[in-house]
């Protein structure tokens, strides 16, 4: 059966035979991999027509992209929702395999840089990355694959409208002539915001040039994004998200975020003798951001930016009939800066003025090798290793030490206490060397039953902000890289109209970087993570299909910890980590009575989770229903209608507990109706 616009319906392609590039940089069927990889198809992207990336990525088992306000978000992949300066360093967010931000300079919101709205597909690798992934692929990888050039000329314009003055326009044009082809995708969205004094304007561009030669093939990709957002903060108070008045409030009407990014890469590929393949991918990136840190006392303004360039190389060659070796070298250089300034004094320890102003030059160099051995016709094993070195050269551009921006000490005139909240280290250089290995085995017993096992080790070097954005008199942050050891056992296969993927995992994370009770950045934390993930596709009848995915997991502290700002040691060993639901799931029921019509009902279920370290406060979870209809009116016109939160459920996108403010929530939006019209020419 063929779906709309020539895209396959969910059950057309068995999961085990789906092609992925994220694990190896080379196209391979999922059935040959011991990694847990999920794909979001182009049809799903079109059907969901997501306003926020969370709407499409939360279909993937083990993944929870929590929406903040506007286009902000936090990420979880086989993990709790991680927060703090280095939280984004646990996830490798990439476009065509190239990380969106340079190593050591991630941003928790960097998914909004990517044109997921017009992607060909999105690939998610759950668990530590492979030997081909650099630092930051600790818990998982999200890789956005761009649309290729069309063989014949085509164009598309789509207009969309929704509540709160939401509007979006998408446009695409593509063609090929001889060995060359191109595609340009662009979209722009404007949202008036559900809460008071909120909303955003966002524009994205991806331009791709394809070349197919006799010896070399290539594609060049240029991407750009711009975001101007008026940000709404948490609503505060127990169950505030259920109060019709409170849920509309914006406690931080002054908050904003402006972000711009540009990226280029060219992927050169050449087929050599004996089925060898050489891939060379140079790339360059630029980004800058300014935002009000409304969640900090005094509400300082942060300005940051990065300029970086690098190269990825891959050489894959058979050695004999059953052994394939893949090896390569990756290199990257980065120049980055960060400034933090506060307009007015908040307290004696947080005076007005400049708080940070520093630059960091970084250099990354890595070498990797993997071996894939077909032991028998049914058994395939793999072994890989990566050595990586990362160097930071930190330059403090203002007065060093625990003073205000003018070099004056912070003194409480009433008590005589001294010490500013923010501390600036002296100029320094830091080096991090990491070695990771992984091994896997796949037993292709039959197409219906393919068991696999994998042992892997992931790491992430400390982010620059964890090393140099210090507090409370800490002048040196001696941190080691976080490390994660993982074991997983999986079963996948296809039986007639049913395909499935089951994966169980156990992970232990060491050297976890955290902020102690006296706001010192330390690295001796420990956590453990284990669970079961499932994914099912079933073509129940010619017109009906169902897809289901979810996870049952526990993410726990392995020691007793304290909260920043409190000296009380909490008995957290064995407790659930904050924002770590035991259960997440989604089910999509599709009805396609004719080729031109598709109706989908989606159920999204979020289990209960704790919102504080002591596990004394929690969010009850929620269940949401979404309805989506897409109709091909003619060869040129396609219309869509979707209703999110069909039952008008009061819910929170994410709940949190603060010892001062109490329960806090990012509010989920009520029932919303969106409509769009697409014109092809």
N, C-alpha and C positions, 0 to 999 in steps of 0.2 A: 504494500500500500504506500502511496506517495502523498505527502502532506502538502501544505500550502507553499506556493512559490518554489515547488520542486524540492523541498526539503523533506527528508525521511521522517516518518512518524516515530515516536519513541521506541517502538518494538521492532522496527525494521532491521536494526543492526544489533546483533548479539553483543553484549558487553565485552566478552572475551576477545572479540575480533576487532573492537574499536581501536583506531590508530592514535597513538600519542607520541609527542616529541619531548615532553618535559623531563622524563627520567634520563634520557640518553642524548638529547639534541639530534637524534636520528629517528625517523618515523619507525615505530615498532608497534605490533599488536599488543594490547594489554595482556593477552594470554601468555606472552613470553616473559612477563615481568613479575618479580617477587614484590615489587612496590605496590602500595595501595594508591591507585590513581582513579579519579572520577572526572568525567567530562560533562560540561554543560553545553548542549548543542546550540546551533544557530536558531533552530526552530524554537527552542525554549526561550532564548533571548528575545526573539520577536514576539512570542506569545505573551511573555510576562511584561515586556516593555517597561522595565524597572525604572522608577524614579530615583531609587537609591540601590547601590550594588548589593545591599543585604537581601533584597527581594529575590534575586536570582541565585546568589551564592549559598543562601541558607537551605537550598534544596540538597546540597552535598552533605552526605553523612559526616559527622565529626566536625562540621564547620558552623560557627556562629559569628556572623558579622553583625555587631550590635550598632544600630543607628543612634548617633547622638542627635544633635539638632542640625537641620539643613543637610549638608553632605558629609558631616563629620561621622566618624565611626571608630570602633575598636575591634580587634580581631581575635578569634579563637579557632585554632585547628588542633584537634587532639589536645586541648588545653583548656584551662579556664580563660576567661577574658582577662588579658594581661594589661596592666596600666603602668604608668610611670615612664621615666625618661628612656629606658631601654626596652620597653615592652614590644615595640615594633621590630626590634632586632631578632625576635624569635621566628619571624616569618619572612620568607623570600618572595617578595612581590615583584613580578617580572612581566615584561612585554616581549614576546618572541624569545624568551629565555634570558634576556638582559635585564638585570634588576632596575627598577624604576628610580631608585635613589642609590648613591654610592654606599659602599660598605662602611658602617660606622656612623652614618648620617641619615638614618631612616626617619620617617615621620609616621605617627600612628594613623594618620588620615590619608596615606599615600595612594590608596585605591581610587581616590577621586581624581588623580592625575590620568587615569587610564580610560580609554574609550570603550568601556564594556558594553555600552549601548549599541555599538555597531561592530562588535567582534564577530569573527567566524565561529569561535568557540572559546571556552575558558576551561583550562585544565587545572586540576587540584591534586597535588601529591600530598598525602596525609602521613605525618611522621617525618623523621629526619630526612633531609635530601640525600641525593647520591653523591658520589665522588666528584661529579661535575658541577655541584652547587657550592658557592662560596659561603663564608660565614653568614649567618642569619637564617639559613635553612634549618632551624633547630626543630621546630614543631611542624613545619609544612611549607609548601610552595603553592602560590597562585600564579598561573602563567596565562596571560591573555594573548590569544592568537588572532592576528589581523586577517581581514578578508583579502583574498587574492584577486587579481585582475580577472575580469570576465573575458571569455573568448570573443564575444561580440559586444558591440556598443550597447550600453544600458544606462539608464538614469532613474533616480527615485527622489521624490520629495514627499515628506510626511509632515502633517501638522497634528498637534495633539493638545487637548485642553482638559483641565481638571479643577478641583476645588481650590479655594484660596488664591485665585488668579493665577493658577499654574498653567503654563503654556510651554510647548517645546516644538522645535522645528528640526527635522533631520533631512539631510540631502546627501546624495551619493551619485557619482558618475564613474564609469569604468569602460575601458575598451582595450583591444589588443591589435597590433599591427606587426605582422611578421614575428620577430623574436622578442618584441617589446610589448609590455602591457602596463596599464596604470589603473589605479583606483584612488579616488579622493572621497573621504567620508567626513562630514562635518555636522555638528548638532549644537544647538543652543537652547537652554532652558531658563525659565524665569518662574520663581515661586514666591508668592506674597507671604507665605508662612502661616502656619496654623496658630502659633502663639503670638502674643503682642510683640510688635517691633522686631519681627524676625523675617526670614526669607533669604533667597539667594538668586544670583544670576551666574550662569555657568556656560562656557563655550569650550568645545573640544574639536580637534582636527586630527585626522590620520591621513597621510598621503603616502601611497605605496607605488613603487616602480619595480616591475618584474622583468627579468631578462632570462631567456633560455637559449644558450649558445651550444655550439658543438662540443666544447670542452668544459666551459664554466657556465654555471647558472647562478643567479643572484636575485635578491630583492633588497631594495632600500626602503626604509620606513622613517618618515618624519612625523612626529607627534607633538601636539601642543595643547595646553589646557589653560584656562583662566577661571578663577572663582572669586566672586565678590559676595560675601555672606554677612548678613546681620544675624548674630547668633543668640539663641535663647538658652539659658542655663537650666539647671535642674529646677523642678518644682519641689517644694519642701513641705514635709508634714506626712504623718502616717496615712497611707492610701490617698495621697493628694491627687494621684492620677485618676481617681474615681470622682473627684469633685468637679462639677461642670464649670465652676468659676476659677478654681485654682489651676486646672489643667490648661487654661488659656493664658495664664499669667507668664510673664517673662521677668524673672528677678534680676536679669542683667541686660536691660535694653541698650546699654552702652557697648556691649560686646560685639566684635566683628572679626572677620578673617578674610584676608586677601592673599591669594596664592596664584602663582604663575609657574609653568614648567614647559620646557622644550626638550625633545630627545630626538636623536638620529642614530640609526644603525644601518649597516649594509652587511648582509649575510651572503658571503661568497661560498659556493660549493662546487667541488669538482670530483667527478668519478675517475678514478685512476685504474691502473691495471690490477687484475686479480680481485676485482670487486672492492677495492679500497676506496675510501671517501675522505676527502680533505675539506674541512670547513674553517673559514676564517671570518670573524665578525668584529670589525672595529666599530666603536660607538662613542658618542659624546652626549652629555646631559647638562642642563642648566635648570635651576629652580630658585625661586625666592618666595618668601612668605612673611607677612606681617599680621599679627593678631593680638587682641587684648586677652591677657591671661586672667579672665574674670573669676577663675576658681582659686586664685591666690590672694592672700591679704595685700591690699594696696593696689591690686589690679595693674601690674606692670605691662608694658608693651614689649613683645618679643619681635625682633627682626632676624631672619636667618636666610642663608642662601648657600648654594653649592654650585661649583662648576667642575665637571669631571670628564675624563676620557679614559677609554680602555680598549682592550682587545680580548676576545675569546678565541681559542684555537682548538680544533678537534681533528684527530687523525684516527680513522677506524679502518682496521685491516684484518682480513682473515689470515690465520696461521694454520695451514692444513685445512682439512675438511670440516672440523668441528670446533675450532677455537677462534674466537674473535677478540682482538685487543683494541682498546680505545684509549688514547692518551692525548694529552694536550697541556698547554700552558695558558694561564689567564693572568692579565696584568691590568692595573688601574691606578690612576693618579687623581687626586681630588684637592681642590682648594675650597675651603668652607669658612663661613664666619657666623657669629651669633652676637647679638646685642640685646640687652634687656634694660629698660628704662622706666622709671616710675615718676608720674607727674607730681604727686603730692605725698607727703609723709603719712604713713599708716600708724606707726608707733615708734617708740624710741629705738627699737632694734631694726625697724624697716623705714629708714628715712627716704626722702625724695631724692631723685637723681639717677645717675647711671649705676647699674648693678653688675652687669657683665658687658664686656666688649673684647672678644677674642677671635683669632683666626686659627685654623688648623689645616696644615698640609698633610695629606695622607698618601701612602703608597702601599699597594697590595700586589703581591706576586704569589702565584700558586701553580703547582704542578699536580697532575692526577693521572691515574691509570686504572682501567678496569679490564677484567678478563671474563668472557662469557664462554663457557664450555658446554657443548651438547654431549653429555656423557653417553646417553642412549637416545633412541628415537623419541623417548618420552620424558627424559630427565635432563634438565638444563640447570647449571649452576653458574653463579656469578660472584666475583670478588673484586672489590674496588678500594682504592686508597687515595687520599688527597693530603698534600702538605701545603700549608698556606702561611704566609707571613704578612703581617699588617703593621705598619709603622705610622705613628702620629707625631707630628712636629707642631707643638702648641705654642702660640704666641699671644701672650696677654697684652692687650693694647691700652690698658689702664693701670691704676695703682694695684699692686698685689697685696693680698692679706685680707684680714677680717675687719675692714673699715668701710666707711661710706665712700662715695665716688670721689671725694676730695681728700681722702686720707685721714679723716677724723674718726676717732673711735666712737662706737655707739655706747652711750651711758644712760642708765636709768637714774635720773636725778633724785627720785624718791627713795630708791633702795641702794643705789650705788652699783648695781649689777651692770656688767659690761658684755659686749659681744653683739655684733651685727648678725642678722640672719644669713646674709650672703657672703661667701668667701671666694677669693680669686687666687688660684695657685700661681707660683712663679712659672716662667717659661720652662718647658721641659719636653723631653722626647720619650715616647713609650712604644715598646715593641711587643707584639704578640705572635707567638708561633703555635700552630695547631696542626695536629695530625689526626685524621679520622679514617676509619676503615669500616667496610660493610660487606656482608656476605648474604647470598640468597640462593634458594633452590626452588625450582618449579617442576612439578610432576604432572605432565599432561596425560592423565589416565585415560580421559576421553573428553570430547567437547562438552560433555555434561558435568564433568567433575575434574577440576584442575586445582589441587591443593598446592600451597606454597608456604615457605617460611623465610623469615628475614631477620638477621641481626644487624643492627646499625648503630653508629655513633655520630652524633651531631654536636656542633659547637657554635658559639657566637662570641666574638671578641666584644669587650665593653664598647658601648657607644661613646662618642666624644663627649656628649653631655654628662654621662656618668663619671667621666674622669675629670672634667674641668669646670663643671657647673656645680660647685660645692657649696656647703652651707655650714653654719654654726662653728666656724673656726677650723674645719678640716682643711689642711693645706695640701695634703697629698692623698690621693685615692689609689691605693695599691690593690688593683683588681686583677683577677685572672679571668680567663674566658669561661663562660658557662658551658657545661658539658651535659649531654643527655645520652644515656644508653637505652636502646630500645630492642625489644623482641616482639615479633608479630607472627601470627599464624593465620592464613587466609584460605578461603575456598571460593572459587568462582566457576561459572559454567553456563551453558545454554541448553535447554531441553525443549525443542519445538518452539512454542510461542513464549516461553519463559526464560529469562536470563537473570542471574543472581550474582551477588558479590558479598561475601561475609568476611570480616576481618576482626581478629582479636589482638589486643596489644597490651604490653606492660612496659612502662618507661620509668626510669629513675634519673632525676636531674640533680646535678651537683654544682657547687660554686654559684648558686643562684644569687644574683646581685639584687640587693634590697637596701632600703633606707632604714637605719636603726632608730631607736627611740630618741636619740640625741641628734638625728638628721645626718648621720654619717653614712656614706656609701660603702657598704661592705659586701663581701662575696662568699660568705660561708653558709648560705641557705641551702636547704634540701627539700625536694618535693618528689612525690610519686604519682603516676598516672596509669590507669588501666581501664579497659573497657572493651565493648563489642560494637562494631559498626555493621550496618546492613544496607544493601541496595537491591531493589527488585524491579524488574520490568516484565509485564505480562500483557500480551495481546489477547484479551479474554474472548473477543469475537471480532468479526471483521470491522465493526464500527466502534468497538470499545477497547480501551487500553487503560492500564493502571501502572503508575510508578510510585514506589515507596522507598524512602531512605531515612535513616536515623541512627542514633547512637545511645547506648547505655554505658555510662562511664563514671568513674570516681577520680577526682583530682584532689590530692590531700597534702597537707603539710607533714613533713617528716621530723619536725622539731618544734619546740616552743619558741614563739616570737613575740616581739613588742610592736606597738603602733608608733609611727613617727610622732614625736612630741609627748610621748608618755613613757615613763620608766617602768610601768607595770608589766611584768612578764606574764603573758597569757599562756594557758595550757592548750596549745594548738596542735601538738603532735597527734596525728590521726584525724584532726578536724578537716572538713572540706575547705578548700581554698575559696575565697570570695568569688562570686560570679561563676560558679561551676555547677550547672544543673546536672542531675543524674541522668536526665532523659531529654532528648530532643528528637523530633521526627517531623516528617512532612509526607503527605500522600497527594498525588495528582490523579484524578479520575478524568479520562478524556473520552469524548464522544465525537465521532466524525461521521455523520450520516452520509455525506457526500464529500468528494475531494475538495470542494470549495468552502466547506464549513467545518469549523472545529470549536467545540465548547469544552472548557476545562473547569472543573471544580477542584480547588486545592484546600487541604486541611493542614494547618501548621500548628504543632503542639510543642509548648515549652514547659518543662517540668519545674518544680520548685528549686530554688537555690538560696544559699545564705549570702548575706550582704555585709557581714562583719567577721573579723578574725575569730572571735569567740563562738561563732555559730549561734548567737542569741537572737539575731534578727534575720528575716528572710523575706523573699518575694514568692508569692503563691504559685506563680506560673500562669499560663493562659493557653487558650485554644482559639485559633482564628480560622475563618473561612473566607476564601477569595473565589470570585467567579470571573472567568475570562471567555470572551467570544471573539473569534476572528472569522470574517466572511470575505471570500473572494467574489466581489460583485461582477467583475469582468477581468479580461486579461490585464487591464491597465489600472483598475481600482480595487483596493483592498481596504476594508474598514475593520476597526476593532473597538470593542467595548469591554471594560473591566470594572468590577466592583471589588474594592479591597475592604476587609473587615465587614463582611456581608451582614453579620448579626449585630454590628455596632457595639462590640465588646470594649469595655474599659480595660486598658492594659498599659503596661510600661514597656518601652523598647529595652530599657535596662534600669534596674533598681540598684540603689547604693545606700550605705549607711555611714554617716559621719558622726563622730563623737560629739561634735559641737552642734551641728544643724539637725542631726537625727536622720530620719528616712528621707531619701531624695530619689527623684525619678526623672528620666527622660520619657516624655509622654508619647504614647502611641496614638496615632490619629484615628478619629472615628470613621464610620462608613464613608467611603469616598468613591465617586464615580468618575472614570476617565474615559474619554473617547478619542479616537484618532482616525485619520484618513490617509492612505498611502496612494500616491500616483506613480506608476511606472511608465517610462517612455524609452 
